[in-house]
Amino acid sequence: MTASERYDIVIVGGGMVGSMLAALMVQSSIRIAVIESVTPKAFDPDSLPDLRVSAFSPASKKMFEQVGAWSNIEAMRHCPYAHMRVWEEPENLLVKKLLSGHGNETHFKAEEVGQSALGYIVENRILQLALQQVLEQSSNVDLLMPEELQNLERQGDEVQLYLKSGKQLTASLVVGADGAISQVRKAINIGVRSLDYPQHALMALMQMDGPQQDVTWQHFTPTGPQSFLPLPDVNGQSYGAAVWYHTPDQIQKLQKMPLDEFQDQLLDTFPERLEGVQKVMAKGSFPLTRRHAHNYVKPGFALVGDAAHTIHPLAGQGVNIGMQDVAMLAEQLLKAQDANEPLGSINVLKIYEKKRIQENRKMICAMEFFYRTFSNDSAPAALIRTLGLGIAERAGPLKKQVIRYAMGL
Ligand SMILES: Cc1cc2nc3c(=O)[nH]c(=O)nc-3n(C[C@H](O)[C@H](O)[C@H](O)COP(=O)(O)OP(=O)(O)OC[C@H]3O[C@@H](n4cnc5c(N)ncnc54)[C@H](O)[C@@H]3O)c2cc1C
């Protein structure tokens, strides 16, 4: 019989969220294992930017600084942005007429709230590598990679985990940080409320003219937003990503197109502000599903990040709310450790669940509101949102509040 290695906490999934949870506890005496099935490719400064990138907030950046991972990101690459523009050109003639003379764009600037950046765009792999570098140097965390969870069962106050390699682990608490199709969530029978959006997203990597940009923008159309994200320079060459939201059929068609044909279609359809595209280098598409777990915890178990919730990415808040989950969970676990309480105790875990489930529900509702209001071609909706964008631009203190909220400050 294989001997089982004992940990206080086993985190299944060493993506951005699971790795951050472990990194927040590296200074403690808690013994932690992180199981990650895919070893991320090492950073190569000459490689093209990945298609999977995240815009993350200054609040999330603070967490990377706190755990000592921000300098690792800086040693690789990232792209801060100081401006965000959001606008709509109404197609409806009546709406156009009613709005003539009114602004239809909001321009958020970091300087309006005394900051140098509204957020940062970083490749998901770089965020993960930066955190894993912190874990590799710690004495209380073992990063088991590549290792995949096969099965788990609760035995008394402990959880027994069986890995595909044949290894066995025992833990007081198992955290499911294993993404949207979480095996941990399934194994412990926590259900989810979910909705497949009739909209998919396509990300295109573009080689651009000029220096690295510091503006991200979003143009709303009735079929979905069209966005631009600036990306970090590679060897003095600048890059950007176009994000195209449309019906699943249309996105499938665009995904199948050869790159040169796709580039023509992109330049014909996206607003003129997408200037300076030299060449589309790669593209990839993603289905969009909203999910929310009925519970985040059970005795001996907790869910965090995409394992607990996925949201429409139009406001780029997915990772940020995952980071808030692990900040709260780590706080409760460190308190429990100090008070000598069992880490898998439902009383400890319920505090985490209560605080985060309510906040995440609010964010899910807000994203739902944006999605429904901005992907809709009825004239009243077009009038309200275009007026809203113009009013937001002139809203003074309220606009500053919105900026600070989006920055997580
Ligand atoms: C098109 C698109 C654009 C997005 N843009 C943004 C954005 O701009 N800003 C933002 O904040 N969010 C964005 N998001 C959301 C963001 O990508 C997710 O919220 C984020 O990746 C969640 O991180 P996570 O660590 O919870 O899960 P994941 O990133 O899915 O990580 C889960 C990890 O668990 C591992 N794993 C899974 N199963 C097992 C197993 N059985 N054993 C061991 N390991 C396992 C996986 O290999 C993986 O590394 C976007 C999402 C999409 C689809």
PDBQT file of the ligand as one rigid body, heavy atoms in Angstrom, charges set to zero:
ROOT
HETATM    1  C1  LIG A 501     -11.922  35.233 -23.374  1.00  0.00    +0.000 C 
HETATM    2  C2  LIG A 501     -11.630  35.485 -21.936  1.00  0.00    +0.000 A 
HETATM    3  C3  LIG A 501     -11.014  36.669 -21.549  1.00  0.00    +0.000 A 
HETATM    4  C4  LIG A 501     -10.760  36.942 -20.188  1.00  0.00    +0.000 A 
HETATM    5  N1  LIG A 501     -10.200  38.137 -19.845  1.00  0.00    +0.000 NA
HETATM    6  C5  LIG A 501     -10.014  38.438 -18.543  1.00  0.00    +0.000 A 
HETATM    7  C6  LIG A 501      -9.460  39.704 -18.141  1.00  0.00    +0.000 A 
HETATM    8  O1  LIG A 501      -9.095  40.551 -18.966  1.00  0.00    +0.000 OA
HETATM    9  N2  LIG A 501      -9.322  39.977 -16.801  1.00  0.00    +0.000 N 
HETATM   10  C7  LIG A 501      -9.708  39.068 -15.861  1.00  0.00    +0.000 A 
HETATM   11  O2  LIG A 501      -9.597  39.371 -14.659  1.00  0.00    +0.000 OA
HETATM   12  N3  LIG A 501     -10.220  37.838 -16.210  1.00  0.00    +0.000 NA
HETATM   13  C8  LIG A 501     -10.381  37.516 -17.516  1.00  0.00    +0.000 A 
HETATM   14  N4  LIG A 501     -10.905  36.301 -17.853  1.00  0.00    +0.000 N 
HETATM   15  C9  LIG A 501     -11.204  35.314 -16.794  1.00  0.00    +0.000 C 
HETATM   16  C10 LIG A 501      -9.927  34.624 -16.293  1.00  0.00    +0.000 C 
HETATM   17  O3  LIG A 501      -9.203  34.054 -17.362  1.00  0.00    +0.000 OA
HETATM   18  C11 LIG A 501     -10.284  33.558 -15.255  1.00  0.00    +0.000 C 
HETATM   19  O4  LIG A 501     -11.123  34.127 -14.282  1.00  0.00    +0.000 OA
HETATM   20  C12 LIG A 501      -9.021  32.997 -14.584  1.00  0.00    +0.000 C 
HETATM   21  O5  LIG A 501      -8.242  32.276 -15.506  1.00  0.00    +0.000 OA
HETATM   22  C13 LIG A 501      -9.385  32.094 -13.419  1.00  0.00    +0.000 C 
HETATM   23  O6  LIG A 501      -8.232  31.613 -12.796  1.00  0.00    +0.000 OA
HETATM   24  P1  LIG A 501      -8.275  30.257 -11.956  1.00  0.00    +0.000 P 
HETATM   25  O7  LIG A 501      -6.876  30.079 -11.435  1.00  0.00    +0.000 OA
HETATM   26  O8  LIG A 501      -9.432  30.261 -11.025  1.00  0.00    +0.000 OA
HETATM   27  O9  LIG A 501      -8.603  29.104 -13.017  1.00  0.00    +0.000 OA
HETATM   28  P2  LIG A 501      -7.721  28.591 -14.238  1.00  0.00    +0.000 P 
HETATM   29  O10 LIG A 501      -6.953  29.687 -14.857  1.00  0.00    +0.000 OA
HETATM   30  O11 LIG A 501      -8.643  27.795 -15.105  1.00  0.00    +0.000 OA
HETATM   31  O12 LIG A 501      -6.677  27.599 -13.535  1.00  0.00    +0.000 OA
HETATM   32  C14 LIG A 501      -7.040  26.305 -13.067  1.00  0.00    +0.000 C 
HETATM   33  C15 LIG A 501      -5.774  25.448 -12.984  1.00  0.00    +0.000 C 
HETATM   34  O13 LIG A 501      -6.102  24.166 -12.437  1.00  0.00    +0.000 OA
HETATM   35  C16 LIG A 501      -5.407  23.150 -13.144  1.00  0.00    +0.000 C 
HETATM   36  N5  LIG A 501      -6.204  21.913 -12.999  1.00  0.00    +0.000 N 
HETATM   37  C17 LIG A 501      -7.453  21.673 -13.447  1.00  0.00    +0.000 A 
HETATM   38  N6  LIG A 501      -7.857  20.443 -13.096  1.00  0.00    +0.000 NA
HETATM   39  C18 LIG A 501      -6.829  19.875 -12.408  1.00  0.00    +0.000 A 
HETATM   40  C19 LIG A 501      -6.636  18.595 -11.789  1.00  0.00    +0.000 A 
HETATM   41  N7  LIG A 501      -7.594  17.636 -11.808  1.00  0.00    +0.000 N 
HETATM   42  N8  LIG A 501      -5.462  18.332 -11.177  1.00  0.00    +0.000 NA
HETATM   43  C20 LIG A 501      -4.475  19.287 -11.141  1.00  0.00    +0.000 A 
HETATM   44  N9  LIG A 501      -4.612  20.516 -11.713  1.00  0.00    +0.000 NA
HETATM   45  C21 LIG A 501      -5.766  20.799 -12.337  1.00  0.00    +0.000 A 
HETATM   46  C22 LIG A 501      -5.343  23.673 -14.577  1.00  0.00    +0.000 C 
HETATM   47  O14 LIG A 501      -4.260  23.109 -15.308  1.00  0.00    +0.000 OA
HETATM   48  C23 LIG A 501      -5.149  25.173 -14.348  1.00  0.00    +0.000 C 
HETATM   49  O15 LIG A 501      -3.793  25.564 -14.318  1.00  0.00    +0.000 OA
HETATM   50  C24 LIG A 501     -11.149  35.995 -19.202  1.00  0.00    +0.000 A 
HETATM   51  C25 LIG A 501     -11.747  34.784 -19.575  1.00  0.00    +0.000 A 
HETATM   52  C26 LIG A 501     -11.992  34.520 -20.928  1.00  0.00    +0.000 A 
HETATM   53  C27 LIG A 501     -12.671  33.225 -21.326  1.00  0.00    +0.000 C 
ENDROOT
TORSDOF 0
